């Protein structure tokens, strides 16, 4: 009996090592532990052996049974763990709570617009930068020429954290200072212009309605080099918008105030619905406000380590803050901004990239 059990032990170990999926593991388990399995056969044999050997043989069979079932459980656990890891690592992890009828995932409309813009700006030599959502007062305001108690802070009331003077960024401009520090050396030592776009989620303490959300997306862009002028700004904005709307767009600049640009503008595009004649979509003005922008304020360039006190205009640059959420609304004809954050798949799964 002892020898039989040892043989079976070896057989079990070798077969277990060959198992690669749950089904063959289950088959192996049945071949050893089911009613007609090897362990039951041993039990039947137990009846035939002399009485004085029964006790020892019974114990041997029992401990063999326990060992088999423990090793089986262990293997199953390992396989489950491996499966979970694969699922997490693969792009195909899925949400089990999804309704049956939604089989294929789709990108969020803001992701689609963001990626399209990243491609367009990438093709014009811009780096795409990522930036945190939690920032400090210095980066969100002070470094942007918005000192404490400046009235411009009123429009950007946001959510403050109780620690370390931190807040949820109210605009993507909060990344400007860090990006200037990151690329300033390359600009000054190698003459490589700073060209960067940085998309991101922004937060403001807003009264929510069809056009306002407390959470929305912007895409900021800056370009800094010697002799950068408003013409460069207009060129890049026009090129980008013509790509996005797939037609030649007419733009205009109006004065706009932002403490971190001088001069500052509101960039409007001619309404595509009425061709500039005036209609309800453009509130009869013929223009749609799209993107605030301007030439980066000398103080901001100074705080970013780009220019020195002595030569505050050595390098110049432009900045723009495109409302990604707004752009997605215009591009896809979404009338209510809340659609984007509601997570209703009936609405969100309709959008496909071109
Ligand atoms: N950060 C500004 C806002 O969110 C927009 C802006 C960006 C204006 C860059 C000018 C230049 O209101």
Boltz pocket constraint, residues with backbone or C-beta under 6 A from the ligand:
constraints:
  - pocket:
      binder: B
      contacts: [[A, 170], [A, 171], [A, 172], [A, 173], [A, 220], [A, 221], [A, 258], [A, 261], [A, 264], [A, 265], [A, 292], [A, 293], [A, 294], [A, 319], [A, 320], [A, 321], [A, 322]]
      max_distance: 6.0
